């Protein structure tokens, strides 16, 4: 089973601070809409690679960035059939 990993925020400001620190630390990320299965709060989330989670947690602690959690969802593989 494959999963997608997300950092969730209560505010856009916290999300943008995290983006800045991830960039400074050369950690790959993607800004995405928050999956509704995970939260109905802030509209942005950061998708990241699971192997970077320890470094991300260190950044959160070091810079006291407010996150509402690190979560994961099972990746959905979509079959597209062309007619």
C-alpha positions, 0 to 999 in steps of 0.5 A: 500500500502506498501513502501520501504524507501531509503537513496540516496548518490552522493558518496560511501564515504558518503554512508559508513559514513552513514552506520557507524553512523547507526551502532553506533546508532543501527538503522537497515539498508540494503545496496542495489543497488540504484533503477534505478527508483530513481537515476542513481548516486551512485551505493549504497543506504541504505534501512531503516524502515520508523519508523527510519526516524526521527533518520536518519534525526537527524544523517544526520544533526548532522554529516553533512552527504551528501545525495541526498535524502530520497525516497520511492518506492511502494513495488512490490509483485511478484507472483511466480507460480511453475509448 
